[in-house]
């Protein structure tokens, strides 16, 4: 298998990978997450300029 | 014995031509519907486009034969750096930058090619941008780039930059649209490479490790050569996709601002079918130019595949 299975690496590499995985996913889906947040915000927030 | 042989020979002679050639003809009969559809919906329109490009026609009135005047007009548009020049330039930009999806897809595939808990869910979610419609991708990125409420400007604002009106600035608009297009294309290349990585020979990996290869050297000398089929398909689909780009430009900018994000496919639609167009002959000429550009790449790909098949025999 390539790359080397993460289970065979040191504990610190495993923790780094487990941390990077969800962060990478959030960055990858950021446009969709932003649209999802937008879709549930009330109209009043937009009219007052409170976008986020 | 000889009588039985003679009667067998007579029976063979009496069969119809179809029965005698059935084995040779049957594959063609199965292919016939597909071939007919292909001829009628692909080949015939190609020749018809070329024919229409020789006319000045608004789609309603009688056609007027003008020869190669439409191509002459395109040539002068190119020389004067007008719409056709901009469209061609943007298509070349698309062609070059869209190829970034291939190494990006490989990088993400290598990142996800693990067996940790939940990795299948991660792979599915990373593939998600390819599943959604290009129209949705265009809308999502239009809001993403918006200078007032777009999250991109919020993020770069944290670093003291911006706001940047990506889709409203002639300098950035094409790059912004290409970035939007790279999102689903990278997901597609990722899946190709994940499949390819599953097929990599573990013995070769092991032999490489025994010889001391690791990291970049293992990837470059052992893994990537085995990913050649996946890379070829990724290359073909990415090149064709870059030349066919239309949806994102249509949704995000309508070719603007001031036509700076036009590509050939969108320009062809604008001049032939939009409310400002109705120049079918001119649009057909652009279609022929686009087809000839694509034909060069398609011929190369077909030649590569043919050479590969001959080498395999």
Boltz contact constraints between the chains, C-beta under 6 A:
constraints:
  - contact:
      token1: [A, 2]
      token2: [B, 205]
      max_distance: 6.0
  - contact:
      token1: [A, 2]
      token2: [B, 223]
      max_distance: 6.0
  - contact:
      token1: [A, 3]
      token2: [B, 110]
      max_distance: 6.0
  - contact:
      token1: [A, 6]
      token2: [B, 114]
      max_distance: 6.0
  - contact:
      token1: [A, 25]
      token2: [B, 125]
      max_distance: 6.0
  - contact:
      token1: [A, 31]
      token2: [B, 140]
      max_distance: 6.0
  - contact:
      token1: [A, 31]
      token2: [B, 144]
      max_distance: 6.0
  - contact:
      token1: [A, 34]
      token2: [B, 151]
      max_distance: 6.0
  - contact:
      token1: [A, 35]
      token2: [B, 140]
      max_distance: 6.0
  - contact:
      token1: [A, 51]
      token2: [B, 149]
      max_distance: 6.0
